Amino acid sequence: MRGTVLKGSLWSKGSPEPWYTPQVTWTTIFKRSLPAYIGVELGVYLILYYVLNITYRTAMDEHQKKIFEAVVLHINKDVNSLSREITFLLGFYVSLVVKRWWDQCRNLPWPGEQALLSTGLTLYETEEGRIISEEVARYQLLSYVLCMRKISKVIRNKFPYSSDLLEAGLINTKELKVLEGFGSLDTIWWLPLQWSMHRIKVAKIKKIIPSDQKELLRAVTNFKDKLDAVESYQHVPIPAVYKQVVNLGVYVYFVCALVGNQAILDDPETYFPFFLVLKFIFFVGWLKVAGALKNPFGDDVDDFEIGPLLSRHIWASGLHLEVGFAGLPQEDEENHNQGDIQIITVC
C-alpha cells in the first residue's frame, strides 16, 4: 500500500509498459529497414543508369560510341582508386557519429538511483524523512525534464510550458516563481539539484540521515555531471563542414561511377549493375546511418525512446520510495508457524 506521502499526481503518471514492451509493427519494421532509407535514391540512381546506357546503345552513332567508351574507361580507372579514399573518409565520419551517439546514451542519468540510495541511508520512521526523500527524487526529475526539454523534441512537446510542469506535479507554484526569477528555466535546470543538496544537509543536521550523507550528495553531483555531459554534445556539435565534405565526396563519387561503371559493347552482357548497386548500398547506407544517429533526441523511429524512458523514470522513482517506506515484506504469523513445523518435520 502506498505511503501517505506518495498520493501526489506525479508518481501515478509513470509507467514501465512503453519502455519494457515496445510496440513492434510491420510499419515500424519497414521504417527502420534499409529500403526505407535508401530505396528512393537507389531507384532514381538505377533509372539514370539505364537511361544513360540505353542512350549509348541506341541513340549514338559509331563515332559517339567510341568517344563515350573512352570516357567510361578513363573514369572507371580513377573511380576505382577513389573508392578507397571515400571508404576512409566515410568510415571515420560514421565511427565519430556512432561514438557520440553511444556516449550520449551512456551519459543519460537514471533518476531512480537516488531514490534507491535513500532507502538505505534515510530514516523513514518519521514523516519528515519521507517528505525529504520524495522532494529529492522530485527535484532530480524536475532537473532532468528542464535539461532534456531543450535537447529532446519529444520532452519539449510534452512539457512546452511551465503550466505543464505544474500540472504534472514536478514543481509547485512557489518553486516555479523562484526559478522564473532567475530567467529561463532551461538555462538554470541545475538549480533544483542545489535544492536537493540543501535538503540532504538539513536531513543530516536533524539526524534523518544518521551518517554517510556524502553518498547522497555524491549521487546528486554525478547526476548533474551526466546531464552536463549530455548537454555539452548540443553545444559542441560535429563541424558542419565535415558533414559537407563527406556528402560531397560520396555523391560526386557516385556521379562519376554512374558513367565509369557503364557496361560498354566490349564487356560481357550484363543487364544489371550488381557491383555498382552493392557499392551504393554500402556507401549511401553508411551515410544514412550517420544521419539517423547524429541527433538521437529527435522523434524518428531510430531515436532514443526518451518519452517512454521518462515515464519509466517517474514510475521507478515512485516505486523505490513506496517500497522503501513500506520496508521488508512481512509474513503473517500463521504462515510463519507452518513453515517452522514443516522444517522440523523434514529434519
Secondary structure, DSSP 4 states (H G I P E B T S, - for coil): ---GGGGSTTGGG--SHHHHS----HHHHHHTSHHHHHHHHHHHHHHHHHHHHHHHHHT--HHHHHHHHHHHHHHHHHHHHHHHHHHHHHHHHHHHHHHHHHHHHHH---THHHHHHHHHHS-TTSHHHHHHHHHHHHHHHHHHHHHHHTT-HHHHHHS-SHHHHHHHTSS-HHHHHHHHHTS-TTTTTTHHHHHHHHHHHHHHHTTSS-S-HHHHHHHHHHHHHHHHHHHHHHHSPPPHHHHHHHHHHHHHHHHHHHHHT---TTSPP-SS-HHHHHHHHHHHHHHHHHHHHS-TTSSSTTS--HHHHHHHHHHHHHHHHHHHHH-S----HHHHHHHHHHHHHH-
